Amino acid sequence: MLWQIGLASWKDFALKSQEKFQKTLTRLEWSVKLQEATTAVRQLEFSLTQLELQINELLEAFQTLATGKIRPSLIEFDTLQDILKNVT
């Protein structure tokens, strides 16, 4: 009879330990998911920043086209040389 009481307390201990382990494991899994989501958001922010820079360059190119002025940085060096030779 005493051994049955000891066995029951061991079973309770084992069940409580298993529950605590499961809770800890669940928290760790959520932590990993949160880190993955954070990484994905940072990658999206970086991609959006790159897209914004490319759109700004495109808008500058359209503005250059509309005004008829070509920025030297948009032209290859050899092409720029040919243009300057034709001007002089």
N, CA and C of each residue as an Amber inpcrd file, in Angstrom:
protein
   264
   0.8050000  -1.1850000   0.0000000   0.0000000   0.0000000   0.0000000
   0.8620000   1.2680000   0.0000000   1.8870000   1.2930000   0.7990000
   2.8150000   2.4230000   0.7990000   3.4770000   2.5860000  -0.5500000
   3.8310000   1.5050000  -1.1400000   4.4780000   1.5840000  -2.4500000
   3.5220000   2.1190000  -3.5040000   2.1970000   1.8750000  -3.3500000
   1.2130000   2.4200000  -4.2820000   1.1340000   3.9420000  -4.1660000
   1.2410000   4.4610000  -2.9590000   1.2260000   5.9080000  -2.7570000
   2.4810000   6.5210000  -3.3730000   3.6300000   5.8800000  -3.1620000
   4.8800000   6.3600000  -3.7550000   4.8320000   6.3180000  -5.2600000
   4.2460000   5.2640000  -5.7910000   4.1240000   5.1220000  -7.2470000
   3.2070000   6.1990000  -7.8230000   2.1180000   6.5010000  -7.1240000
   1.1840000   7.5330000  -7.5780000   1.8610000   8.8960000  -7.5880000
   2.6640000   9.2030000  -6.5680000   3.3380000  10.4970000  -6.5390000
   4.3850000  10.5780000  -7.6500000   5.0160000   9.4670000  -7.9560000
   5.9750000   9.4570000  -9.0750000   5.2610000   9.6790000 -10.4020000
   4.0850000   9.0840000 -10.5260000   3.3060000   9.2920000 -11.7520000
   2.8900000  10.7530000 -11.8840000   2.4350000  11.3370000 -10.7670000
   2.0710000  12.7600000 -10.7840000   3.2730000  13.6230000 -11.1490000
   4.4000000  13.3060000 -10.5510000   5.6260000  14.0490000 -10.8410000
   5.9790000  13.9450000 -12.3230000   5.8750000  12.7190000 -12.8690000
   6.1950000  12.5000000 -14.2800000   5.2290000  13.2590000 -15.1790000
   3.9450000  13.2590000 -14.8570000   2.9550000  13.9680000 -15.6590000
   3.1850000  15.4770000 -15.6020000   3.4700000  16.0040000 -14.4060000
   3.7380000  17.4390000 -14.2800000   5.0070000  17.8230000 -15.0260000
   6.0100000  16.9730000 -14.9570000   7.2550000  17.2380000 -15.6820000
   7.0120000  17.2400000 -17.1840000   6.2110000  16.3130000 -17.6380000
   5.9030000  16.2410000 -19.0680000   5.1370000  17.4910000 -19.5130000
   4.1780000  17.9490000 -18.6930000   3.4230000  19.1580000 -19.0200000
   4.3410000  20.3800000 -19.0870000   5.2370000  20.5030000 -18.1090000
   6.1880000  21.6200000 -18.1200000   7.0920000  21.5500000 -19.3420000
   7.5310000  20.3490000 -19.6860000   8.3780000  20.1710000 -20.8700000
   7.6290000  20.5940000 -22.1280000   6.3680000  20.1940000 -22.2480000
   5.5630000  20.5520000 -23.4200000   5.3670000  22.0660000 -23.5050000
   5.1080000  22.7120000 -22.3510000   4.9520000  24.1670000 -22.3520000
   6.2450000  24.8500000 -22.7780000   7.3570000  24.3780000 -22.2650000
   8.6520000  24.9510000 -22.6310000   8.9300000  24.7510000 -24.1150000
   8.6420000  23.5690000 -24.6120000   8.8480000  23.2760000 -26.0270000
   7.9720000  24.1740000 -26.8990000   6.7300000  24.3740000 -26.4980000
   5.8220000  25.2520000 -27.2440000   6.3580000  26.6800000 -27.2700000
   6.8590000  27.1560000 -26.1290000   7.4320000  28.5060000 -26.0790000
   8.6460000  28.6150000 -26.9950000   9.4800000  27.5940000 -27.0070000
  10.6510000  27.6130000 -27.8870000  10.2440000  27.6180000 -29.3500000
   9.2330000  26.8350000 -29.6870000   8.7580000  26.8070000 -31.0740000
   8.2280000  28.1750000 -31.4810000   7.4760000  28.8260000 -30.5910000
   6.9630000  30.1670000 -30.8960000   8.0980000  31.1720000 -31.0210000
   9.1140000  30.9950000 -30.2050000  10.2740000  31.8890000 -30.2790000
  10.9650000  31.7580000 -31.6310000  11.1150000  30.5310000 -32.0990000
  11.7380000  30.3000000 -33.4050000  10.8830000  30.9070000 -34.5090000
   9.5730000  30.7270000 -34.4190000   8.6740000  31.2930000 -35.4330000
   8.7410000  32.8180000 -35.4300000   8.8370000  33.3990000 -34.2490000
   8.9480000  34.8500000 -34.1410000  10.2480000  35.3450000 -34.7640000
  11.3350000  34.6300000 -34.5400000  12.6110000  35.0040000 -35.1490000
  12.5370000  34.9010000 -36.6710000  11.9060000  33.8520000 -37.1690000
  11.7620000  33.6900000 -38.6200000  10.9120000  34.8180000 -39.1990000
   9.8420000  35.1780000 -38.5080000   8.9900000  36.2720000 -38.9860000
   9.7490000  37.5930000 -38.9780000  10.5360000  37.8160000 -37.9320000
  11.3310000  39.0380000 -37.8540000  12.3300000  39.1090000 -38.9980000
  12.9780000  37.9940000 -39.2950000  13.9300000  37.9410000 -40.4010000
  13.2240000  38.2240000 -41.7260000  12.0450000  37.6560000 -41.9120000
  11.2880000  37.8790000 -43.1470000  10.9100000  39.3520000 -43.2930000
  10.5080000  39.9840000 -42.1940000  10.1410000  41.4020000 -42.2390000
  11.3620000  42.2450000 -42.6000000  12.5180000  41.9280000 -42.0240000
  13.7370000  42.6820000 -42.3390000  14.1140000  42.5210000 -43.8090000
  13.9660000  41.3100000 -44.3410000  14.2640000  41.0920000 -45.7550000
  13.3040000  41.8850000 -46.6330000  12.0330000  41.9340000 -46.2460000
  11.0620000  42.7200000 -46.9970000  11.3930000  44.2110000 -46.9420000
  11.7900000  44.6890000 -45.7650000  12.1730000  46.0960000 -45.6410000
  13.3460000  46.4130000 -46.5650000  14.3390000  45.5270000 -46.6000000
  15.4950000  45.7310000 -47.4620000  15.0840000  45.7360000 -48.9270000
  14.2360000  44.7910000 -49.3120000  13.7750000  44.7160000 -50.7030000
  12.9750000  45.9590000 -51.0850000  12.1400000  46.4360000 -50.1700000
  11.3640000  47.6420000 -50.4580000  12.2650000  48.8640000 -50.5880000
  13.3080000  48.9210000 -49.7850000  14.2530000  50.0340000 -49.8940000
  14.9550000  49.9960000 -51.2460000  15.3700000  48.8000000 -51.6760000
  15.9850000  48.6710000 -52.9970000  15.0150000  49.0820000 -54.0900000
  13.7710000  48.6590000 -53.9740000  12.7510000  49.0150000 -54.9680000
  12.5470000  50.5260000 -55.0060000  12.5130000  51.1500000 -53.8420000
  12.3480000  52.6000000 -53.7780000  13.5060000  53.3100000 -54.4800000
  14.7300000  52.8430000 -54.2690000  15.8810000  53.4460000 -54.9330000
  15.7970000  53.2820000 -56.4400000  15.3860000  52.1060000 -56.8950000
  15.2780000  51.8670000 -58.3330000  14.1680000  52.7130000 -58.9520000
  13.0680000  52.8790000 -58.2380000  11.9840000  53.7250000 -58.7450000
  12.4530000  55.1680000 -58.8350000  13.2060000  55.6300000 -57.8280000
  13.7400000  56.9980000 -57.8790000  14.6640000  57.1820000 -59.0730000
  15.5110000  56.1920000 -59.3550000  16.3930000  56.2750000 -60.5240000
  15.5730000  56.3110000 -61.8100000  14.5190000  55.5170000 -61.8570000
  13.6560000  55.4920000 -63.0380000  12.9530000  56.8370000 -63.2270000
  12.4660000  57.4160000 -62.1380000  11.8210000  58.7220000 -62.2300000
  12.8060000  59.7950000 -62.6880000  14.0340000  59.7250000 -62.1850000
  15.0630000  60.6670000 -62.6330000  15.3380000  60.4960000 -64.1200000
  15.3640000  59.2560000 -64.5820000  15.5950000  59.0040000 -66.0050000
  14.4560000  59.5690000 -66.8470000  13.2100000  59.4040000 -66.3870000
  12.0750000  59.9740000 -67.1130000  12.1310000  61.5030000 -67.1210000
  12.5300000  62.0710000 -65.9950000  12.6400000  63.5220000 -65.9290000
  13.7240000  64.0110000 -66.8840000  14.8170000  63.2830000 -66.9280000
  15.8970000  63.6220000 -67.8530000  15.4060000  63.5310000 -69.2840000
  14.6620000  62.5010000 -69.5890000  14.1130000  62.3160000 -70.9280000
  13.1490000  63.4520000 -71.2810000  12.3260000  63.8360000 -70.3110000
  11.3410000  64.8880000 -70.5610000  12.0010000  66.2450000 -70.7760000
  13.0900000  66.5240000 -70.0750000  13.7580000  67.8280000 -70.2090000
  14.7690000  67.8360000 -71.3400000  15.1180000  66.6700000 -71.8360000
  16.0890000  66.5900000 -72.9210000  17.5200000  66.7120000 -72.4540000
  17.7320000  66.6810000 -71.1580000  19.0900000  66.7650000 -70.6230000
  19.5100000  65.3890000 -70.1310000  20.6910000  64.9760000 -70.5430000
  21.1900000  63.6620000 -70.1480000  22.2940000  63.8420000 -69.1240000
  22.0930000  63.2270000 -67.9810000  23.1360000  63.2970000 -66.9560000
  24.3240000  62.4550000 -67.4020000  25.5450000  62.9370000 -67.2020000
  26.7340000  62.1740000 -67.6080000  26.8110000  60.7900000 -66.9700000
  26.2570000  60.6490000 -65.7860000  26.3320000  59.3360000 -65.1260000
  25.4440000  58.2980000 -65.8110000  24.5090000  58.7380000 -66.6410000
  23.6310000  57.8050000 -67.3520000  24.2180000  57.3300000 -68.6760000
  25.3080000  57.9370000 -69.0840000  25.8860000  57.6310000 -70.3960000
  27.2250000  56.9180000 -70.2030000  27.4610000  55.9350000 -71.0460000
  28.7640000  55.2710000 -71.0460000  29.8400000  56.2880000 -71.4080000
  31.0310000  56.0750000 -70.9210000  32.1210000  57.0240000 -71.1380000
  32.4140000  57.2150000 -72.6280000  32.4560000  56.1210000 -73.3860000
  32.7380000  56.2230000 -74.8270000  31.6570000  57.0070000 -75.5610000
  30.4140000  56.7900000 -75.1910000  29.3150000  57.5200000 -75.8120000
  29.4120000  59.0030000 -75.4950000  29.7520000  59.3200000 -74.2530000
  29.9200000  60.7090000 -73.8640000  31.0520000  61.3640000 -74.6600000
  32.1290000  60.6350000 -74.8650000  33.2480000  61.1610000 -75.6630000
  32.7940000  61.4550000 -77.0880000  32.0390000  60.5470000 -77.6830000
  31.5440000  60.7480000 -79.0530000  30.6320000  61.9740000 -79.1330000
  29.7860000  62.1490000 -78.1320000  28.9030000  63.3220000 -78.1310000
  29.7240000  64.5970000 -78.0520000  30.7070000  64.6150000 -77.1680000
  31.5380000  65.8100000 -77.0200000  32.3600000  66.0790000 -78.2710000
  32.8030000  65.0380000 -78.9640000  33.5460000  65.2410000 -80.2270000
  32.6510000  65.8760000 -81.2880000  31.3850000  65.4420000 -81.3280000
  30.4530000  65.9950000 -82.3090000  30.1050000  67.4390000 -81.9980000
  30.1470000  67.8250000 -80.7500000  29.8150000  69.1990000 -80.3530000
  30.9320000  70.1380000 -80.7360000  32.1970000  69.7080000 -80.5810000
  33.3180000  70.5780000 -80.8320000  33.7440000  70.6090000 -82.2530000
